[in-house]
Amino acid sequence: MSYSLIFTTAFAAALVLGLLVKFWLASRQVRHVARHRSAVPPAFEHKITLAAHQKAADYTIAKARFGMVEMAWGTALLLGWTLLGGLDVLNKLLLAWLGGGMVQQLALLAAFAVIGGLLELPFTLWQTFRLEERFGFNKMTFGLWLRDTVVSTLIGAAIGLPIAALILWIMGAAGTMWWLWAWVAWMGFNLLLMIGYPMFIAPLYNKFKPLDDPTVKERVTALMARCGFRAKGLFVMDGSRRSAHANAYFTGFGASKRVVFYDTLLRQLNAAEMEAVLAHELGHFKHRHIVKRLAAMFAMSLAGFALLGWVSTQVWFYTGLGVQPNMTPAAPNNALALLLFMLAVPVFGFFVAPLPARLSRKHEFEADAYAVAQTSSADLSAALLKLYQDNASTLTPDPVFVKFYYSHPPASERLARMTAA
C-alpha cells in the first residue's frame, strides 16, 4: 500500500470519526440540558428564576443544534477542498491564468479565503440575525454587519497578504531550514499584532472611552495598585452596539496593556462586583497564565512549522489529500502546502482538544481563587451568576461535553469552590 493511500485512509477515518464524536457530544449536550430544563438546580433556586434557567437551556440547545448543521457543512466543505479535488482544481485554474510564482501563490491563498468565506456566509448570517436575535442578544443592523465584514476583509488583506508573502518567500529562499526562519517571522508578527491591535485595529470596530464612573474607577485602580499591576488605561467599549452579551478583558502586551469593560457589563454589575471580576482577570496575570499560554503557542507553532517543513517535501502529503503537486521549479507548491496543512491539522488535532480545555479550566479555578483572596467570594459569586444569567449560559451542561469543550468550568463547580473558600 502506498504512503499516499495510507495517508488518505488515515485522513478520511479521522474526519469521519471526528464528526461522529462531535455529533455524539452535541447530542449528549442537547439531551442533558433538555432533561434538566424544567427545574432550577437546588444550589441556584433562590438566585436564578425558572424563566431565566429555561431561556439558558433553550439557547444552549438551539446553539448545539445549529452547531451540528454547521459541523456537517464544514465537513462537506473540507472533503470538497481535499479528497474531492476542489483545491486541486482551483490551483490548476490559477496556474493556467497566472503561471507559477508569488502572484499565483498569493492568489491561491486569497481565492481560498474568499470562496470559503462566501460558502460559510449563510451560517454567519443565520447565527447573527436569527439565532442571536431570537434570544435578544443581537443588536447589529444589517448595515453595521456589512460594514464590519468589509472592514474585516480589508484588514485581513492588508495584514494577511504581506505576512503570507513573507512566509512564502522564506519557504522558497531559506533552504531546508526555512521552517525555523518562517517560525521566527510568524512569532514576531504575532507579538507586533498583540501590541498594535488595541491601538490601531480595535478602534475600527468599536468606540473606546476612558472609564468615568468614579466609584468603579477608584475601586479597580486601588485593586491594581494592591496587586502590582500597571495598565495604560481603563476603557469602556460600546459592546451594546452589536450584542447584549457582557464581558471584560485585558488586551495588549507590555506597555500597551489596557483594561476594557463592555458598557453592558457596567450596567449589570455594581462596583464591588466589577472589582471582583477584574481581580479574576488579574489572577491570570499573577499566575502567569498569559506567559504560559504564549510559551505554549510558541512551542506548538515551532513544532507545526517543523512538521510543515517535512511534509511539504513529501509527494504523498499532496496526493493523499487530493492535490497533484506542481512538478516544475517555476511553479512551487508552497501555498498548496500551507493550505493543505491548515486543513489537515485540525482533523487530527481534534482528538487532543480535551487537554488544553482541561488546562484552561484549571487556570480559571486559579484565577477565581486569587480573586477571592483579593476581594470577596460573595461579590465574585454574585457577578458570575449575573453574567451566566445575562449571557444565557446553562447551569446544567453535560459533564462529558464540558470535559471536551469547556474552557471555563461550569457555574456549579466554580461557585462550589468559592463557597468552600
KAPE-V443328 format. One record per residue. N is the residue number from 0. RES is the residue in one small letter. PHI is phi in degrees with one decimal (* if undefined). PSI is psi in degrees with one decimal (* if undefined). OMEGA is omega in whole degrees, -180 to 180 (none if undefined). Layout:
BEGIN
n=N res=RES phi=PHI psi=PSI omega=OMEGA
n=N res=RES phi=PHI psi=PSI omega=OMEGA
END
This chain:
BEGIN
n=0 res=m phi=* psi=132.4 omega=-177
n=1 res=s phi=-74.3 psi=157.1 omega=177
n=2 res=y phi=-59.4 psi=-36.1 omega=-180
n=3 res=s phi=-61.3 psi=-45.6 omega=-179
n=4 res=l phi=-67.9 psi=-38.1 omega=177
n=5 res=i phi=-61.2 psi=-44.9 omega=-179
n=6 res=f phi=-67.4 psi=-40.1 omega=177
n=7 res=t phi=-59.8 psi=-44.7 omega=-180
n=8 res=t phi=-63.5 psi=-44.5 omega=-180
n=9 res=a phi=-63.5 psi=-43.4 omega=-180
n=10 res=f phi=-63.5 psi=-47.7 omega=-179
n=11 res=a phi=-62.7 psi=-41.8 omega=180
n=12 res=a phi=-64.6 psi=-43.5 omega=179
n=13 res=a phi=-65.0 psi=-37.8 omega=-180
n=14 res=l phi=-65.1 psi=-47.3 omega=-179
n=15 res=v phi=-67.8 psi=-46.0 omega=180
n=16 res=l phi=-62.5 psi=-41.7 omega=178
n=17 res=g phi=-61.5 psi=-42.4 omega=179
n=18 res=l phi=-64.4 psi=-42.0 omega=179
n=19 res=l phi=-63.3 psi=-41.5 omega=179
n=20 res=v phi=-65.1 psi=-42.4 omega=179
n=21 res=k phi=-61.7 psi=-43.3 omega=178
n=22 res=f phi=-65.6 psi=-39.9 omega=179
n=23 res=w phi=-62.7 psi=-45.1 omega=180
n=24 res=l phi=-64.2 psi=-44.1 omega=179
n=25 res=a phi=-63.8 psi=-38.9 omega=179
n=26 res=s phi=-65.6 psi=-40.9 omega=175
n=27 res=r phi=-59.3 psi=-44.4 omega=-180
n=28 res=q phi=-61.7 psi=-45.5 omega=-180
n=29 res=v phi=-61.5 psi=-47.9 omega=-178
n=30 res=r phi=-64.9 psi=-42.7 omega=-178
n=31 res=h phi=-65.7 psi=-46.2 omega=-180
n=32 res=v phi=-66.1 psi=-41.6 omega=179
n=33 res=a phi=-63.5 psi=-37.2 omega=-179
n=34 res=r phi=-66.6 psi=-27.9 omega=-178
n=35 res=h phi=-105.4 psi=14.7 omega=-176
n=36 res=r phi=-70.8 psi=-29.5 omega=-169
n=37 res=s phi=-77.7 psi=-12.4 omega=-178
n=38 res=a phi=-145.6 psi=140.6 omega=175
n=39 res=v phi=-71.8 psi=135.8 omega=177
n=40 res=p phi=-54.3 psi=141.5 omega=-176
n=41 res=p phi=-51.8 psi=-36.6 omega=-178
n=42 res=a phi=-65.3 psi=-17.5 omega=-175
n=43 res=f phi=-119.4 psi=1.9 omega=-170
n=44 res=e phi=-64.9 psi=-21.5 omega=178
n=45 res=h phi=-95.4 psi=0.4 omega=-176
n=46 res=k phi=-122.3 psi=-27.5 omega=-178
n=47 res=i phi=-118.5 psi=129.5 omega=179
n=48 res=t phi=-74.8 psi=158.0 omega=178
n=49 res=l phi=-62.7 psi=-38.4 omega=180
n=50 res=a phi=-61.8 psi=-42.3 omega=179
n=51 res=a phi=-67.3 psi=-39.9 omega=179
n=52 res=h phi=-62.7 psi=-42.8 omega=-179
n=53 res=q phi=-71.6 psi=-33.3 omega=175
n=54 res=k phi=-63.2 psi=-43.0 omega=179
n=55 res=a phi=-63.2 psi=-39.8 omega=179
n=56 res=a phi=-64.1 psi=-45.9 omega=-179
n=57 res=d phi=-64.7 psi=-39.0 omega=179
n=58 res=y phi=-65.8 psi=-43.5 omega=179
n=59 res=t phi=-62.8 psi=-44.2 omega=-180
n=60 res=i phi=-64.9 psi=-43.5 omega=180
n=61 res=a phi=-62.5 psi=-42.0 omega=178
n=62 res=k phi=-65.2 psi=-39.4 omega=-180
n=63 res=a phi=-65.8 psi=-43.1 omega=180
n=64 res=r phi=-66.9 psi=-41.0 omega=176
n=65 res=f phi=-62.6 psi=-40.2 omega=179
n=66 res=g phi=-62.3 psi=-33.2 omega=179
n=67 res=m phi=-66.4 psi=-41.7 omega=177
n=68 res=v phi=-64.7 psi=-42.5 omega=-180
n=69 res=e phi=-63.8 psi=-39.1 omega=178
n=70 res=m phi=-63.8 psi=-42.9 omega=180
n=71 res=a phi=-62.0 psi=-43.1 omega=178
n=72 res=w phi=-65.0 psi=-42.5 omega=179
n=73 res=g phi=-62.2 psi=-38.3 omega=177
n=74 res=t phi=-66.4 psi=-40.5 omega=178
n=75 res=a phi=-63.2 psi=-42.2 omega=178
n=76 res=l phi=-62.8 psi=-42.7 omega=-180
n=77 res=l phi=-62.0 psi=-43.2 omega=176
n=78 res=l phi=-62.0 psi=-40.5 omega=179
n=79 res=g phi=-62.8 psi=-41.9 omega=180
n=80 res=w phi=-68.8 psi=-35.6 omega=-171
n=81 res=t phi=-102.2 psi=-89.9 omega=-170
n=82 res=l phi=-63.4 psi=-26.3 omega=179
n=83 res=l phi=-89.1 psi=-2.3 omega=169
n=84 res=g phi=91.6 psi=12.4 omega=-178
n=85 res=g phi=-61.6 psi=-46.1 omega=-180
n=86 res=l phi=-67.1 psi=-35.4 omega=178
n=87 res=d phi=-63.5 psi=-44.0 omega=179
n=88 res=v phi=-62.7 psi=-45.4 omega=-179
n=89 res=l phi=-62.0 psi=-42.3 omega=180
n=90 res=n phi=-62.8 psi=-44.3 omega=-179
n=91 res=k phi=-67.0 psi=-37.7 omega=176
n=92 res=l phi=-61.0 psi=-44.4 omega=-179
n=93 res=l phi=-71.6 psi=-32.6 omega=175
n=94 res=l phi=-64.5 psi=-42.5 omega=179
n=95 res=a phi=-65.6 psi=-32.4 omega=-177
n=96 res=w phi=-84.2 psi=-45.9 omega=-171
n=97 res=l phi=-107.9 psi=-11.2 omega=-173
n=98 res=g phi=74.0 psi=-177.9 omega=178
n=99 res=g phi=-79.5 psi=172.7 omega=177
n=100 res=g phi=118.8 psi=-178.5 omega=-175
n=101 res=m phi=-63.2 psi=-39.9 omega=-178
n=102 res=v phi=-61.8 psi=-44.6 omega=-180
n=103 res=q phi=-64.7 psi=-38.8 omega=-179
n=104 res=q phi=-67.6 psi=-42.6 omega=177
n=105 res=l phi=-66.3 psi=-37.1 omega=178
n=106 res=a phi=-64.1 psi=-35.9 omega=178
n=107 res=l phi=-65.0 psi=-45.5 omega=178
n=108 res=l phi=-62.5 psi=-44.3 omega=-178
n=109 res=a phi=-66.5 psi=-44.0 omega=-180
n=110 res=a phi=-63.7 psi=-40.8 omega=178
n=111 res=f phi=-60.3 psi=-44.9 omega=-179
n=112 res=a phi=-64.6 psi=-43.2 omega=-178
n=113 res=v phi=-67.4 psi=-47.0 omega=-180
n=114 res=i phi=-64.0 psi=-43.6 omega=178
n=115 res=g phi=-61.5 psi=-41.8 omega=178
n=116 res=g phi=-63.1 psi=-41.1 omega=179
n=117 res=l phi=-66.1 psi=-38.3 omega=-179
n=118 res=l phi=-69.8 psi=-25.7 omega=179
n=119 res=e phi=-95.4 psi=-4.9 omega=-176
n=120 res=l phi=-57.7 psi=-44.0 omega=-180
n=121 res=p phi=-57.5 psi=-35.9 omega=180
n=122 res=f phi=-70.6 psi=-37.9 omega=177
n=123 res=t phi=-62.9 psi=-45.8 omega=180
n=124 res=l phi=-64.3 psi=-42.8 omega=-179
n=125 res=w phi=-63.5 psi=-44.5 omega=-179
n=126 res=q phi=-62.3 psi=-41.8 omega=-177
n=127 res=t phi=-74.7 psi=-49.7 omega=-169
n=128 res=f phi=-98.8 psi=-4.7 omega=175
n=129 res=r phi=-117.5 psi=-60.5 omega=-175
n=130 res=l phi=-66.9 psi=-56.4 omega=-179
n=131 res=e phi=-65.1 psi=-36.7 omega=-179
n=132 res=e phi=-70.1 psi=-35.7 omega=179
n=133 res=r phi=-58.3 psi=-34.8 omega=-178
n=134 res=f phi=-100.8 psi=11.3 omega=172
n=135 res=g phi=81.5 psi=17.7 omega=-177
n=136 res=f phi=-97.1 psi=-33.1 omega=-177
n=137 res=n phi=-74.3 psi=129.9 omega=177
n=138 res=k phi=-120.2 psi=3.0 omega=-177
n=139 res=m phi=-83.4 psi=140.6 omega=167
n=140 res=t phi=-84.5 psi=165.0 omega=178
n=141 res=f phi=-63.3 psi=-35.6 omega=179
n=142 res=g phi=-62.2 psi=-42.7 omega=179
n=143 res=l phi=-67.3 psi=-39.9 omega=177
n=144 res=w phi=-61.5 psi=-42.2 omega=180
n=145 res=l phi=-64.2 psi=-41.3 omega=178
n=146 res=r phi=-61.6 psi=-45.5 omega=179
n=147 res=d phi=-60.2 psi=-40.4 omega=-179
n=148 res=t phi=-64.5 psi=-43.4 omega=179
n=149 res=v phi=-64.9 psi=-44.9 omega=180
n=150 res=v phi=-61.6 psi=-44.8 omega=180
n=151 res=s phi=-62.1 psi=-40.0 omega=180
n=152 res=t phi=-64.6 psi=-44.7 omega=-180
n=153 res=l phi=-66.1 psi=-41.7 omega=178
n=154 res=i phi=-65.5 psi=-42.4 omega=178
n=155 res=g phi=-59.2 psi=-41.4 omega=179
n=156 res=a phi=-69.1 psi=-42.5 omega=-177
n=157 res=a phi=-67.1 psi=-33.2 omega=180
n=158 res=i phi=-95.3 psi=-43.4 omega=-173
n=159 res=g phi=-70.0 psi=-42.0 omega=-177
n=160 res=l phi=-65.2 psi=-43.3 omega=178
n=161 res=p phi=-63.6 psi=-42.3 omega=-180
n=162 res=i phi=-69.9 psi=-34.1 omega=176
n=163 res=a phi=-64.4 psi=-42.5 omega=179
n=164 res=a phi=-62.3 psi=-39.9 omega=179
n=165 res=l phi=-64.1 psi=-46.2 omega=180
n=166 res=i phi=-62.2 psi=-44.5 omega=180
n=167 res=l phi=-63.4 psi=-39.0 omega=178
n=168 res=w phi=-64.4 psi=-43.0 omega=178
n=169 res=i phi=-62.5 psi=-41.2 omega=179
n=170 res=m phi=-58.6 psi=-34.8 omega=-177
n=171 res=g phi=-90.6 psi=-18.4 omega=-171
n=172 res=a phi=-115.9 psi=-13.2 omega=-171
n=173 res=a phi=-101.0 psi=11.1 omega=176
n=174 res=g phi=75.7 psi=-160.3 omega=-174
n=175 res=t phi=-69.1 psi=-21.6 omega=179
n=176 res=m phi=-95.4 psi=22.5 omega=-178
n=177 res=w phi=-56.3 psi=-33.8 omega=-175
n=178 res=w phi=-62.0 psi=-31.6 omega=179
n=179 res=l phi=-69.4 psi=-44.8 omega=179
n=180 res=w phi=-69.4 psi=-34.4 omega=177
n=181 res=a phi=-65.4 psi=-38.1 omega=177
n=182 res=w phi=-63.9 psi=-42.7 omega=178
n=183 res=v phi=-60.2 psi=-44.5 omega=180
n=184 res=a phi=-64.1 psi=-41.4 omega=-179
n=185 res=w phi=-65.3 psi=-42.6 omega=179
n=186 res=m phi=-66.5 psi=-41.1 omega=177
n=187 res=g phi=-61.6 psi=-41.1 omega=177
n=188 res=f phi=-61.6 psi=-43.1 omega=-179
n=189 res=n phi=-65.4 psi=-39.5 omega=178
n=190 res=l phi=-65.6 psi=-41.7 omega=177
n=191 res=l phi=-62.3 psi=-38.6 omega=-180
n=192 res=l phi=-66.5 psi=-38.4 omega=178
n=193 res=m phi=-63.2 psi=-35.8 omega=179
n=194 res=i phi=-75.8 psi=-42.2 omega=-173
n=195 res=g phi=-84.6 psi=-24.0 omega=-175
n=196 res=y phi=-57.1 psi=-51.2 omega=-177
n=197 res=p phi=-65.3 psi=-25.6 omega=-176
n=198 res=m phi=-91.1 psi=-31.0 omega=-171
n=199 res=f phi=-120.0 psi=-32.0 omega=-175
n=200 res=i phi=-97.2 psi=-49.2 omega=-178
n=201 res=a phi=-54.7 psi=-40.5 omega=179
n=202 res=p phi=-64.4 psi=-13.6 omega=177
n=203 res=l phi=-73.6 psi=-19.7 omega=-178
n=204 res=y phi=-104.8 psi=-39.3 omega=-175
n=205 res=n phi=-131.1 psi=159.9 omega=174
n=206 res=k phi=-94.9 psi=135.4 omega=180
n=207 res=f phi=-120.0 psi=129.3 omega=176
n=208 res=k phi=-131.0 psi=152.2 omega=-180
n=209 res=p phi=-60.7 psi=143.6 omega=176
n=210 res=l phi=-62.6 psi=123.3 omega=-176
n=211 res=d phi=-116.2 psi=0.9 omega=176
n=212 res=d phi=-73.3 psi=111.6 omega=-172
n=213 res=p phi=-64.0 psi=-35.8 omega=-178
n=214 res=t phi=-68.3 psi=-49.0 omega=180
n=215 res=v phi=-64.1 psi=-43.9 omega=-178
n=216 res=k phi=-60.7 psi=-42.6 omega=-179
n=217 res=e phi=-63.6 psi=-43.6 omega=-177
n=218 res=r phi=-68.1 psi=-45.3 omega=-176
n=219 res=v phi=-72.8 psi=-31.5 omega=177
n=220 res=t phi=-66.1 psi=-42.6 omega=178
n=221 res=a phi=-64.7 psi=-39.4 omega=179
n=222 res=l phi=-62.1 psi=-46.3 omega=-179
n=223 res=m phi=-65.2 psi=-37.7 omega=177
n=224 res=a phi=-64.8 psi=-40.5 omega=180
n=225 res=r phi=-64.5 psi=-33.0 omega=-178
n=226 res=c phi=-92.4 psi=-3.0 omega=180
n=227 res=g phi=71.3 psi=33.1 omega=-178
n=228 res=f phi=-111.7 psi=134.0 omega=177
n=229 res=r phi=-119.3 psi=135.2 omega=177
n=230 res=a phi=-129.9 psi=160.2 omega=-179
n=231 res=k phi=-73.2 psi=-21.4 omega=179
n=232 res=g phi=175.3 psi=165.7 omega=175
n=233 res=l phi=-110.0 psi=123.5 omega=-173
n=234 res=f phi=-128.3 psi=152.9 omega=174
n=235 res=v phi=-113.6 psi=130.1 omega=-178
n=236 res=m phi=-108.1 psi=141.7 omega=-179
n=237 res=d phi=-79.7 psi=61.9 omega=180
n=238 res=g phi=-62.8 psi=-28.1 omega=-179
n=239 res=s phi=-65.8 psi=-13.4 omega=178
n=240 res=r phi=-66.4 psi=-26.7 omega=-177
n=241 res=r phi=-117.1 psi=-30.8 omega=-173
n=242 res=s phi=-152.4 psi=155.4 omega=176
n=243 res=a phi=-88.4 psi=-5.9 omega=178
n=244 res=h phi=-66.7 psi=147.5 omega=-178
n=245 res=a phi=-115.1 psi=151.2 omega=-179
n=246 res=n phi=-166.9 psi=168.6 omega=171
n=247 res=a phi=-146.0 psi=149.3 omega=-178
n=248 res=y phi=-159.4 psi=160.4 omega=169
n=249 res=f phi=-97.2 psi=145.3 omega=177
n=250 res=t phi=-140.1 psi=162.9 omega=-179
n=251 res=g phi=91.4 psi=-177.4 omega=-174
n=252 res=f phi=-151.7 psi=138.9 omega=180
n=253 res=g phi=63.3 psi=-128.8 omega=-177
n=254 res=a phi=-71.6 psi=-12.9 omega=-177
n=255 res=s phi=-91.7 psi=5.5 omega=-179
n=256 res=k phi=-59.6 psi=137.5 omega=175
n=257 res=r phi=-145.2 psi=154.8 omega=179
n=258 res=v phi=-101.4 psi=129.7 omega=-177
n=259 res=v phi=-123.5 psi=127.9 omega=175
n=260 res=f phi=-111.8 psi=134.6 omega=170
n=261 res=y phi=-68.2 psi=143.4 omega=176
n=262 res=d phi=-62.3 psi=-30.0 omega=177
n=263 res=t phi=-64.1 psi=-33.3 omega=179
n=264 res=l phi=-67.8 psi=-40.9 omega=180
n=265 res=l phi=-63.7 psi=-29.5 omega=179
n=266 res=r phi=-77.3 psi=-23.0 omega=-172
n=267 res=q phi=-98.8 psi=-26.6 omega=-176
n=268 res=l phi=-113.8 psi=147.6 omega=174
n=269 res=n phi=-83.8 psi=177.9 omega=-173
n=270 res=a phi=-61.9 psi=-41.2 omega=-179
n=271 res=a phi=-65.9 psi=-38.7 omega=179
n=272 res=e phi=-69.8 psi=-37.2 omega=176
n=273 res=m phi=-62.1 psi=-41.3 omega=179
n=274 res=e phi=-61.3 psi=-41.5 omega=-179
n=275 res=a phi=-65.9 psi=-40.5 omega=178
n=276 res=v phi=-63.7 psi=-43.0 omega=178
n=277 res=l phi=-65.3 psi=-36.7 omega=178
n=278 res=a phi=-61.9 psi=-35.9 omega=176
n=279 res=h phi=-62.0 psi=-45.7 omega=179
n=280 res=e phi=-64.3 psi=-38.0 omega=177
n=281 res=l phi=-64.2 psi=-30.6 omega=178
n=282 res=g phi=-59.3 psi=-34.8 omega=177
n=283 res=h phi=-63.0 psi=-38.3 omega=180
n=284 res=f phi=-73.2 psi=-40.5 omega=-178
n=285 res=k phi=-65.1 psi=-34.4 omega=178
n=286 res=h phi=-88.1 psi=4.8 omega=177
n=287 res=r phi=60.2 psi=32.7 omega=179
n=288 res=h phi=-64.9 psi=-37.4 omega=-179
n=289 res=i phi=-64.6 psi=-45.0 omega=179
n=290 res=v phi=-63.4 psi=-41.8 omega=180
n=291 res=k phi=-63.9 psi=-40.2 omega=179
n=292 res=r phi=-68.9 psi=-37.5 omega=176
n=293 res=l phi=-62.6 psi=-43.6 omega=179
n=294 res=a phi=-62.6 psi=-41.0 omega=178
n=295 res=a phi=-64.7 psi=-40.1 omega=178
n=296 res=m phi=-63.4 psi=-41.7 omega=178
n=297 res=f phi=-60.9 psi=-46.5 omega=-177
n=298 res=a phi=-66.5 psi=-44.4 omega=-179
n=299 res=m phi=-66.3 psi=-39.6 omega=180
n=300 res=s phi=-68.9 psi=-34.3 omega=176
n=301 res=l phi=-63.9 psi=-45.5 omega=177
n=302 res=a phi=-62.1 psi=-39.1 omega=179
n=303 res=g phi=-63.8 psi=-44.9 omega=179
n=304 res=f phi=-65.9 psi=-37.6 omega=178
n=305 res=a phi=-63.9 psi=-43.1 omega=178
n=306 res=l phi=-63.7 psi=-42.2 omega=177
n=307 res=l phi=-61.8 psi=-38.6 omega=179
n=308 res=g phi=-59.5 psi=-33.0 omega=179
n=309 res=w phi=-81.2 psi=-53.1 omega=-174
n=310 res=v phi=-66.5 psi=-24.8 omega=-179
n=311 res=s phi=-67.0 psi=-14.3 omega=179
n=312 res=t phi=-99.1 psi=0.8 omega=-176
n=313 res=q phi=-102.8 psi=122.1 omega=-179
n=314 res=v phi=-62.0 psi=-37.1 omega=-178
n=315 res=w phi=-61.6 psi=-26.4 omega=179
n=316 res=f phi=-63.5 psi=-41.1 omega=-180
n=317 res=y phi=-76.0 psi=-53.1 omega=-176
n=318 res=t phi=-66.7 psi=-31.2 omega=178
n=319 res=g phi=-67.1 psi=-19.9 omega=178
n=320 res=l phi=-109.1 psi=20.8 omega=171
n=321 res=g phi=83.6 psi=17.8 omega=-177
n=322 res=v phi=-123.8 psi=134.5 omega=175
n=323 res=q phi=-90.9 psi=114.2 omega=-177
n=324 res=p phi=-69.1 psi=155.5 omega=177
n=325 res=n phi=-71.4 psi=137.9 omega=-173
n=326 res=m phi=-105.3 psi=3.5 omega=-179
n=327 res=t phi=-116.8 psi=143.2 omega=179
n=328 res=p phi=-59.4 psi=-24.1 omega=-178
n=329 res=a phi=-72.6 psi=-15.9 omega=-180
n=330 res=a phi=-128.2 psi=81.0 omega=-176
n=331 res=p phi=-67.0 psi=161.0 omega=-177
n=332 res=n phi=-99.5 psi=14.3 omega=-170
n=333 res=n phi=-61.3 psi=-46.4 omega=179
n=334 res=a phi=-65.1 psi=-38.8 omega=176
n=335 res=l phi=-60.0 psi=-44.3 omega=-179
n=336 res=a phi=-61.9 psi=-44.3 omega=179
n=337 res=l phi=-59.0 psi=-48.5 omega=-177
n=338 res=l phi=-65.4 psi=-46.6 omega=-179
n=339 res=l phi=-63.4 psi=-37.8 omega=179
n=340 res=f phi=-64.5 psi=-44.3 omega=179
n=341 res=m phi=-65.8 psi=-29.0 omega=179
n=342 res=l phi=-79.3 psi=-36.0 omega=-173
n=343 res=a phi=-84.1 psi=-39.0 omega=-173
n=344 res=v phi=-58.9 psi=-44.8 omega=179
n=345 res=p phi=-61.0 psi=-29.3 omega=180
n=346 res=v phi=-62.3 psi=-45.1 omega=180
n=347 res=f phi=-82.9 psi=-31.9 omega=-178
n=348 res=g phi=-71.0 psi=-18.8 omega=-179
n=349 res=f phi=-55.9 psi=-34.5 omega=-173
n=350 res=f phi=-75.3 psi=-12.8 omega=175
n=351 res=v phi=-104.8 psi=7.8 omega=-179
n=352 res=a phi=-57.2 psi=-34.2 omega=180
n=353 res=p phi=-61.8 psi=-24.1 omega=-177
n=354 res=l phi=-68.7 psi=-53.3 omega=177
n=355 res=p phi=-65.6 psi=-30.7 omega=178
n=356 res=a phi=-64.5 psi=-41.7 omega=179
n=357 res=r phi=-64.3 psi=-42.8 omega=179
n=358 res=l phi=-62.7 psi=-40.4 omega=179
n=359 res=s phi=-62.8 psi=-42.1 omega=178
n=360 res=r phi=-63.1 psi=-38.4 omega=177
n=361 res=k phi=-60.8 psi=-42.6 omega=179
n=362 res=h phi=-63.5 psi=-37.4 omega=179
n=363 res=e phi=-65.5 psi=-39.5 omega=177
n=364 res=f phi=-63.0 psi=-40.6 omega=180
n=365 res=e phi=-65.3 psi=-40.2 omega=178
n=366 res=a phi=-66.8 psi=-37.8 omega=176
n=367 res=d phi=-60.8 psi=-45.1 omega=-179
n=368 res=a phi=-61.9 psi=-40.1 omega=177
n=369 res=y phi=-63.9 psi=-42.8 omega=-180
n=370 res=a phi=-63.3 psi=-40.3 omega=179
n=371 res=v phi=-64.4 psi=-36.5 omega=179
n=372 res=a phi=-70.0 psi=-29.9 omega=-176
n=373 res=q phi=-92.2 psi=-27.4 omega=-176
n=374 res=t phi=-127.6 psi=-113.9 omega=-176
n=375 res=s phi=-142.9 psi=131.5 omega=178
n=376 res=s phi=-64.0 psi=-33.2 omega=179
n=377 res=a phi=-65.2 psi=-41.8 omega=-180
n=378 res=d phi=-68.3 psi=-42.2 omega=179
n=379 res=l phi=-66.8 psi=-40.5 omega=178
n=380 res=s phi=-61.5 psi=-44.9 omega=-180
n=381 res=a phi=-63.5 psi=-41.8 omega=180
n=382 res=a phi=-64.3 psi=-45.1 omega=-180
n=383 res=l phi=-63.2 psi=-40.6 omega=179
n=384 res=l phi=-63.1 psi=-41.4 omega=178
n=385 res=k phi=-63.0 psi=-41.8 omega=-179
n=386 res=l phi=-68.2 psi=-41.0 omega=176
n=387 res=y phi=-60.6 psi=-42.0 omega=-179
n=388 res=q phi=-70.1 psi=-47.0 omega=-177
n=389 res=d phi=-67.9 psi=-29.3 omega=178
n=390 res=n phi=-92.4 psi=3.9 omega=180
n=391 res=a phi=53.7 psi=46.8 omega=176
n=392 res=s phi=-88.4 psi=128.8 omega=-176
n=393 res=t phi=-66.8 psi=143.8 omega=176
n=394 res=l phi=-89.4 psi=-5.7 omega=-175
n=395 res=t phi=-130.2 psi=59.7 omega=178
n=396 res=p phi=-73.5 psi=159.4 omega=176
n=397 res=d phi=-70.1 psi=130.8 omega=-176
n=398 res=p phi=-59.9 psi=-37.7 omega=180
n=399 res=v phi=-69.7 psi=-40.7 omega=177
n=400 res=f phi=-59.3 psi=-41.3 omega=179
n=401 res=v phi=-60.3 psi=-47.7 omega=-177
n=402 res=k phi=-64.5 psi=-28.6 omega=-178
n=403 res=f phi=-85.1 psi=-39.1 omega=-168
n=404 res=y phi=-115.9 psi=-35.1 omega=-167
n=405 res=y phi=-68.3 psi=123.6 omega=173
n=406 res=s phi=-85.6 psi=-17.9 omega=176
n=407 res=h phi=-118.1 psi=140.6 omega=178
n=408 res=p phi=-64.3 psi=152.5 omega=175
n=409 res=p phi=-60.3 psi=156.8 omega=-178
n=410 res=a phi=-56.6 psi=-40.5 omega=-177
n=411 res=s phi=-60.4 psi=-41.0 omega=-179
n=412 res=e phi=-71.5 psi=-41.1 omega=-179
n=413 res=r phi=-65.0 psi=-46.0 omega=-177
n=414 res=l phi=-70.5 psi=-32.6 omega=178
n=415 res=a phi=-63.0 psi=-41.8 omega=179
n=416 res=r phi=-67.8 psi=-38.5 omega=179
n=417 res=m phi=-65.7 psi=-39.9 omega=179
n=418 res=t phi=-63.8 psi=-41.2 omega=178
n=419 res=a phi=-63.7 psi=-37.5 omega=179
n=420 res=a phi=-67.8 psi=* omega=none
END
